[in-house]
Amino acid sequence: MTVILRPATFEDAQGVANVYIQGWINAFSSFVPAEYIESVNAKRLETNREELSKPNPSPSKALMIAQDTNENTIVGICTVGLSRDTPAAINGQYKYEMYCVYVLPSYHGKGIAKQLVASALKAFNVPEEEKLYCNVFLKNNRAMRFYEKLGAVEVYRETTDFYSPSPEVVITLGWPNLKKILN
């Protein structure tokens, strides 16, 4: 297996959508209704095509992919960008946000997710002294462990239906700096 990391292009839209869709199914299907996941995923390819028709990295974000060159398949994605200040309680505290990181289950445990996060941060020129945050469902145990292993700490917690049709506990995890990820 040879995996390369690179910015996503328009031609990658379908592969990015596939990883995103599988990521949602694998991460959230135990607590988010299937109909909701399907409704979000139904728009994914169109959204990717629109986003990837523009320069990547852009002034607002960078979408990196992990591609298995032996299989010619996209196996992971990560998007880092400017803070969207969600939830409002962290408004102005962070300049950068990790929007998502997903890796196909058959590639879990190989260090690809950490490499993707680091490559997205580098592609977006985020200095290691900067702070970063992400939002994660409390019930997404695998993601919680992964982010904490990378040095994230809980900075906020709320019950919200912003990311799901019914209220769920969402944790905002923050990194005081990115040295552990980038080194």
C-alpha positions as CSV (number, residue, x, y, z in Angstrom):
1,M,0.0,0.0,0.0
2,T,1.3,3.4,-1.0
3,V,-0.7,6.4,0.2
4,I,0.0,9.9,-1.0
5,L,-1.4,13.2,0.4
6,R,-2.3,16.0,-1.9
7,P,-4.9,18.8,-2.4
8,A,-8.2,17.6,-3.9
9,T,-9.0,18.6,-7.4
10,F,-12.3,18.8,-9.4
11,E,-11.6,15.3,-10.7
12,D,-11.6,14.0,-7.1
13,A,-15.1,15.2,-6.3
14,Q,-16.7,11.7,-6.5
15,G,-13.9,10.0,-4.5
16,V,-14.1,12.8,-1.8
17,A,-17.9,12.3,-1.7
18,N,-17.5,8.6,-1.3
19,V,-15.2,9.0,1.7
20,Y,-17.4,11.7,3.2
21,I,-20.5,9.5,2.8
22,Q,-18.8,6.5,4.3
23,G,-17.4,8.7,7.1
24,W,-20.9,9.9,8.1
25,I,-22.3,6.3,8.0
26,N,-19.5,4.8,10.0
27,A,-19.3,7.7,12.6
28,F,-22.9,8.6,13.1
29,S,-25.3,5.8,12.1
30,S,-25.5,4.5,15.7
31,F,-27.1,7.7,17.0
32,V,-28.2,9.9,14.0
33,P,-31.3,8.6,12.0
34,A,-30.4,7.0,8.7
35,E,-32.9,9.4,6.8
36,Y,-30.9,12.4,8.1
37,I,-27.6,10.9,7.1
38,E,-29.0,10.1,3.7
39,S,-30.3,13.6,3.2
40,V,-26.9,15.2,4.0
41,N,-25.1,12.7,1.9
42,A,-27.4,13.1,-1.1
43,K,-26.0,16.7,-1.6
44,R,-22.4,15.7,-1.1
45,L,-21.3,15.2,-4.7
46,E,-22.9,18.4,-5.9
47,T,-21.3,20.3,-3.0
48,N,-17.9,18.8,-3.7
49,R,-18.1,19.6,-7.4
50,E,-19.0,23.2,-6.6
51,E,-16.2,23.6,-4.0
52,L,-13.6,21.9,-6.1
53,S,-14.4,24.0,-9.2
54,K,-12.6,26.7,-7.2
55,P,-8.9,26.9,-6.3
56,N,-7.8,24.5,-3.5
57,P,-6.4,25.6,-1.1
58,S,-8.5,28.7,-1.2
59,P,-8.3,31.8,0.9
60,S,-10.8,30.2,3.3
61,K,-9.9,26.5,3.5
62,A,-7.8,23.6,2.3
63,L,-9.2,20.1,1.4
64,M,-6.5,17.4,1.4
65,I,-6.9,13.8,0.3
66,A,-5.1,10.6,1.0
67,Q,-5.0,8.4,-2.1
68,D,-4.0,4.8,-2.2
69,T,-1.9,4.8,-5.4
70,N,-2.0,1.0,-5.7
71,E,-5.9,1.0,-5.8
72,N,-6.1,4.5,-7.3
73,T,-8.7,5.3,-4.6
74,I,-9.2,8.2,-2.3
75,V,-9.1,6.7,1.2
76,G,-9.2,9.8,3.4
77,I,-10.1,13.5,3.5
78,C,-9.4,16.5,5.8
79,T,-10.6,20.0,5.5
80,V,-9.1,22.9,7.6
81,G,-10.1,26.5,7.2
82,L,-10.9,29.8,8.8
83,S,-13.1,29.6,11.8
84,R,-16.8,29.6,11.2
85,D,-17.3,30.6,14.9
86,T,-19.7,27.7,15.6
87,P,-20.8,27.4,18.4
88,A,-21.3,31.1,19.2
89,A,-19.7,30.6,22.6
90,I,-16.2,30.3,21.0
91,N,-16.8,33.3,18.7
92,G,-13.5,35.1,18.1
93,Q,-11.3,32.7,20.2
94,Y,-10.0,30.7,17.3
95,K,-8.8,31.7,13.9
96,Y,-8.7,28.1,12.5
97,E,-11.1,25.2,12.4
98,M,-10.8,21.6,11.4
99,Y,-14.1,21.0,9.4
100,C,-13.7,17.3,9.0
101,V,-11.4,14.4,8.8
102,Y,-12.6,11.0,7.5
103,V,-10.6,7.8,6.6
104,L,-12.2,4.7,5.2
105,P,-12.4,2.0,7.9
106,S,-10.1,-0.4,6.1
107,Y,-7.4,2.2,6.4
108,H,-7.9,3.0,10.1
109,G,-5.0,2.6,12.4
110,K,-2.3,3.4,9.8
111,G,-1.6,7.0,10.8
112,I,-3.4,8.4,7.8
113,A,-5.8,10.7,9.7
114,K,-2.9,12.4,11.6
115,Q,-1.0,12.8,8.4
116,L,-4.0,14.3,6.7
117,V,-4.6,16.8,9.5
118,A,-1.0,17.9,9.4
119,S,-1.0,18.2,5.6
120,A,-4.2,20.2,5.6
121,L,-2.7,22.6,8.2
122,K,0.5,23.0,6.2
123,A,-1.4,23.5,2.9
124,F,-3.4,26.2,4.6
125,N,-0.2,27.7,6.1
126,V,-1.4,27.5,9.7
127,P,1.5,28.3,12.0
128,E,2.2,25.8,14.8
129,E,1.7,28.5,17.4
130,E,-1.9,29.1,16.3
131,K,-4.9,27.6,18.0
132,L,-7.4,25.2,16.3
133,Y,-10.8,23.8,17.2
134,C,-13.2,21.2,15.9
135,N,-16.7,20.1,16.9
136,V,-17.5,16.4,17.5
137,F,-20.4,14.5,18.8
138,L,-19.8,13.2,22.3
139,K,-21.1,9.8,21.1
140,N,-18.4,9.7,18.4
141,N,-16.0,7.8,20.6
142,R,-13.4,7.0,18.0
143,A,-13.1,10.7,16.9
144,M,-13.0,11.9,20.6
145,R,-10.1,9.5,21.3
146,F,-8.3,10.5,18.1
147,Y,-8.5,14.2,18.7
148,E,-7.5,13.9,22.4
149,K,-4.5,11.8,21.3
150,L,-3.5,14.7,19.1
151,G,-3.6,17.0,22.2
152,A,-7.1,18.5,21.9
153,V,-8.9,19.4,25.1
154,E,-12.6,20.1,25.7
155,V,-13.3,23.9,25.6
156,Y,-17.1,23.9,25.3
157,R,-20.1,21.5,25.4
158,E,-23.6,22.0,24.3
159,T,-26.7,20.0,23.5
160,T,-27.8,21.1,20.0
161,D,-29.7,20.0,16.9
162,F,-27.4,22.1,14.6
163,Y,-25.7,18.9,13.3
164,S,-28.5,16.4,13.7
165,P,-32.3,16.3,13.6
166,S,-32.6,15.8,17.3
167,P,-30.5,17.3,20.1
168,E,-27.1,15.7,20.7
169,V,-24.2,16.6,22.9
170,V,-21.5,18.3,20.8
171,I,-18.1,18.9,22.2
172,T,-15.9,21.7,21.0
173,L,-12.3,20.5,21.3
174,G,-9.4,22.9,21.0
175,W,-5.7,22.8,20.6
176,P,-3.7,25.6,22.3
177,N,-1.1,25.2,19.6
178,L,-0.3,22.7,16.8
179,K,3.2,21.5,17.7
180,K,2.0,18.0,18.6
181,I,0.2,17.7,15.2
182,L,2.8,19.4,13.0
183,N,6.0,17.8,14.5
